[in-house]
Amino acid sequence: MCLAIPGKVVEIIEDTPLTRQARVSFDGVIKSISLALLPEATVGQYVLIHAGVAISVVDEEEAQETFAYLKEIDELELPEEFSS
């Protein structure tokens, strides 16, 4: 089963025609991810991340509901690709 997790863009760290990278907060855990598929994503927005790549922009309410649900079922451990 694949799982996409919402994260908040806290910093754009590279923004060139070929590469777009950001630092994203996953409910407090900060990781670098690719924004290559979302040129419209900006700092402060929430994005849905799968396998280290942001695949869509989501609203804050949806992101917070997802975090609450994952905490409720005790599954807020990040997938291996997000582990340090």
N, C-alpha and C positions, 0 to 999 in steps of 0.2 A: 504494500500500500504506500502511496506517495502522499506527502503532506506538505502543504504550503503554509508558511507562517507569516503573519503580518509583522512589519517592523517600521519604525519611524526614522526617516532620513534625518540625520543630525549634521552631516557634512558631505559636501561633494568634494572628493579628494582628487579626482582626475576627470577632466571634461574636454576631450579632444575629438576630432572627427572619427577616430577609430576606437577609442576607449572611453567609457564613462563608468567611473567607480565612485562608490559612496560608502560612508560609515553609517551603519544603521543600528538603532537600538531595538533589541528584542526584549521588551519589558525590563530594560536595564542592562542586558548583555549586549556589548557593542561588537559588531563584526563588519568586515569589509565585504561588499557585494557588488555585483555588476548591475548597472542601470542602462546597459546597452539597448535593451528593448523598450525603455521608457524615457525617451529624450525630454518628455514634458514634466517628469518628476522633479520636485524642488524640495529644498530643505524645509522640514516641518510637516511634510506629507507622510502618510502611511502608505507603504507598498507591500504587496504580497510577494514573498520570496520562496522560490523552489530551487533547490540545488545550487544555491548561491547566486541566483539570477532573479531580479525583480521582474514579475510578469504582469502586474497590474497595480493601479493606484486604488486604494480603498479608503473609506472615510474612517475617522478616528473612532466613532461609535462601534463600527463593525470590528475594528482591531481590538478595542477594549473588551467587547463581548467574547471574542475568540480567546484572549488571554484569560478571562474569567472562567470560561468553560474548560480550558486546558488545566488551570489550577484546580478547578473543582474535581476533575477526574484524575488529578495528580499526574498529569502527563506534560508538564511544562519543561521537560528536558529537551534540549535542542537536538536535532538530527546530527549524525556524525560529521557531516560536511561543515557544520558550524562550530564544531569543537575546536578548542585551541590546541 
